């Protein structure tokens, strides 16, 4: 499980509309990732702005980058994204709910405390 400081950094990195759009494009692309040019084409973001957003996402560990020849391929860091989602869901249903709606959102055993 990740610490609250790490979670805050991850959520802050994804917390702007353009960075979230970049992250979603990479998630949709799958394990193969996308080059900077491909991200630019899909999102119509200027190169300098995209570089800034990718740097921010990579610093938070949400995006991994790899140089392939003259291109840089960016990929979503699925383990880190899963950890962020788990961070939120871990607390789910740890307190009694008046209507039980939250229990329906989380599979049995997730977030429950002994």
C-alpha positions as CSV (number, residue, x, y, z in Angstrom):
1,X,0.0,0.0,0.0
2,X,1.2,3.5,-0.7
3,X,1.6,6.3,1.8
4,X,-0.7,9.2,1.9
5,X,2.0,11.6,0.7
6,X,2.6,9.4,-2.4
7,X,-1.1,9.2,-3.1
8,X,-1.4,13.0,-2.9
9,X,1.5,13.4,-5.3
10,X,-0.1,10.9,-7.8
11,X,-3.6,12.5,-7.5
12,X,-2.1,16.0,-7.9
13,X,-0.2,15.0,-11.0
14,X,-3.4,13.6,-12.6
15,X,-5.4,16.6,-11.3
16,X,-5.4,18.8,-14.3
17,X,-7.6,18.3,-17.3
18,X,-4.7,18.2,-19.9
19,X,-2.6,15.8,-17.8
20,X,-5.6,13.5,-17.2
21,X,-6.2,13.5,-20.9
22,X,-2.6,12.5,-21.6
23,X,-2.9,9.8,-18.9
24,X,-6.1,8.4,-20.4
25,X,-4.6,8.4,-23.9
26,X,-1.7,6.3,-22.5
27,X,-4.0,3.9,-20.6
28,X,-6.1,3.4,-23.8
29,X,-2.9,2.7,-25.8
30,X,-2.1,-0.2,-23.6
31,X,1.4,-1.7,-22.9
32,X,2.8,-0.5,-26.3
33,X,2.4,3.1,-25.2
34,X,2.6,6.1,-27.5
35,X,5.4,8.3,-28.8
36,X,5.2,12.0,-28.1
37,X,4.2,12.7,-31.7
38,X,1.3,10.2,-31.4
39,X,0.1,11.8,-28.2
40,X,0.3,15.2,-29.9
41,X,-1.8,14.0,-32.8
42,X,-4.5,12.5,-30.6
43,X,-4.8,15.4,-28.2
44,X,-3.7,18.4,-30.2
45,X,-1.3,19.6,-27.5
46,X,1.7,21.7,-28.4
47,X,5.0,19.9,-28.0
48,X,6.4,22.1,-25.2
49,X,3.1,21.9,-23.2
50,X,3.0,18.1,-23.7
51,X,6.6,17.8,-22.5
52,X,5.7,19.7,-19.4
53,X,2.7,17.4,-18.7
54,X,4.7,14.2,-19.4
55,X,7.5,15.4,-17.1
56,X,5.0,16.0,-14.3
57,X,3.3,12.7,-14.7
58,X,6.6,10.8,-14.9
59,X,7.8,12.5,-11.7
60,X,4.8,11.2,-9.9
61,X,5.4,7.7,-11.2
62,X,2.2,7.6,-13.3
63,X,4.0,7.5,-16.6
64,X,7.1,5.5,-17.7
65,X,9.2,6.7,-20.6
66,X,11.7,4.8,-22.7
67,X,13.9,6.0,-25.5
68,X,13.6,3.9,-28.6
69,X,16.0,5.1,-31.3
70,X,15.1,8.8,-31.8
71,X,11.7,8.5,-30.2
72,X,10.5,8.5,-26.6
73,X,7.7,6.1,-25.9
74,X,5.5,6.9,-22.9
75,X,3.4,4.2,-21.2
76,X,1.0,4.4,-18.3
77,X,2.5,2.9,-15.1
78,X,-0.4,0.5,-14.5
79,X,1.0,-0.8,-11.1
80,X,1.1,2.8,-9.8
81,X,-2.4,3.6,-11.1
82,X,-3.7,0.4,-9.5
83,X,-2.1,1.4,-6.2
84,X,-3.7,4.8,-6.3
85,X,-7.1,3.3,-7.0
86,X,-6.5,0.8,-4.2
87,X,-5.5,3.6,-1.8
88,X,-9.0,5.1,-2.2
89,X,-10.9,1.8,-2.1
90,X,-9.0,0.4,0.8
91,X,-10.9,2.8,3.2
92,X,-14.3,2.0,1.6
93,X,-16.8,0.5,3.9
94,X,-14.5,0.7,7.0
95,X,-17.3,2.5,8.8
96,X,-20.9,1.5,9.0
97,X,-23.0,2.9,6.1
98,X,-26.6,4.0,6.8
99,X,-27.9,2.7,3.4
100,X,-25.3,0.1,2.4
101,X,-24.8,1.6,-1.1
102,X,-21.0,1.8,-0.7
103,X,-20.8,-1.9,0.1
104,X,-22.3,-2.7,-3.4
105,X,-19.4,-0.8,-5.0
106,X,-16.6,-2.9,-3.6
107,X,-16.2,-6.7,-3.9
108,X,-16.6,-8.7,-0.7
109,X,-13.6,-8.5,1.5
110,X,-12.1,-5.3,0.1
111,X,-11.7,-2.5,2.6
112,X,-13.3,-4.4,5.4
113,X,-11.5,-4.4,8.7
114,X,-11.4,-7.4,11.1
